[in-house]
């Protein structure tokens, strides 16, 4: 269930980008940012949470957290579920700039427009702040989308923590109506869109540290493709990989497991 959005404290408009500043999240300034998408000129949004005692002249890593199916940017910014708390706590621990985008909101699955929006957000963050490394995380649709974006744009990402996602969109059979709208057609109509967003087909592009958490009894997003991808990545040996597999769990990741894979990718990534 979505929680109510807090009252806006201030509203600023700079160069066409709207910044709505909200009350602090655990001591950190939270800003709801509206921007015009280069993909289709629509208004899109993301939440930015700055680390404690943020200074513009200091370099910071960025953690981009991708929400699940049916949610929006506020899930990973405010929700108390384990995956969301772990992501926020990891960002706080490492003094990272924390970003939670809509990426086309409730039914994204990292389709072409969502992909373009995330690329745009990363580029704008690098203009706005002194950014060192960029990490992706997410759960369910967000876990899937993290892996998809990493193989589409490996040079933009320094590490990925995927929770209860899939690595094979051609194999995946759930949420097909929403995915078809996001991808511009069905698997039969635009198979390359599905293949290009399937990390299992592109393991050589995952050169950054990869953290994976899956559950054996997950029927919403079954773990099989991620388990296969893990074996391939381990055999190739070209990137650090950490897998946490909970055979008796369903569609969720425990707080400690989510934090463990986030810690792993952040500590394993090369320092810039």
C-alpha positions, 0 to 999 in steps of 0.5 A: 500500500502506498503511503501518503506523500508529505507536504511540499516545503518549497518549489523551485524551477531551474532551466525547466526542471522542477525541484519540490523539496520535501521533509527530510528522510532520516536526516537527509534532504529529499527532493522530488525532481521533475524533468522533461524526457529527451525521449518524448518530451513528457514530464518525468520524475525522480526522488533525490536524497542527499547524504548527511552534511552533503558538500557540493565540492566533494565527490560522491557515489550514486545509488539508483534504486528501481521500484517494483511492478505497480509502484513508483519512485516513492517505493524505494524512497519511503517504503519500509519493506526490507529491500527498500530499507536496505537500499536507503541504509546502504546509501547512508552508510557509504554517504551516497547520493540516493536516486529513486526514479519513476522510470515510467512508473508502474509498468516499466520493465526497463522498456526503451523510454524508461531506459532513455530516462535513466540514461538522462538522469545519470548524465544530468546527475554528473553535470549537477554533482561531482559523481564518482561511481554509479550503482544500480539496485532494485527488486522484482521488476526493479531487479530485472531492470537493473540487470537489463540496464547494465547490459544495455549501458555497461559503461555507465554502471559500476555495480548492480544489486538485483533482488528477485529479478529475472535475467531472461525476458524471452522466457518470462511469462508474467505481466505480459500485457504491461511488458508488451506496452512498455516494449512496443509489442509482444515477444513475437512482434519485437523479439529483439527488444526482449532479448536485448533486455535479457542479461542472460544473453549478454554475460560478457557485458556484465563487467562490473560487480554483480550481487544477486538475491533470489528465492526458490519459491518465487512464482512471480519472478522465478529465479531460474534464469538468474541462477543460470546467469550466475553459473555463467558469470562464475565460469567466465570469471571476468567480474566479481559475483555474489549470489544469495539463494533462499530455496524456501522463500517466496517473492521477497529478499530479507533485509540482511541479504539485500544489504549483503549484496549491496555491500558486496558490489560497493566494496568490490567496484573499482575506485575512480 
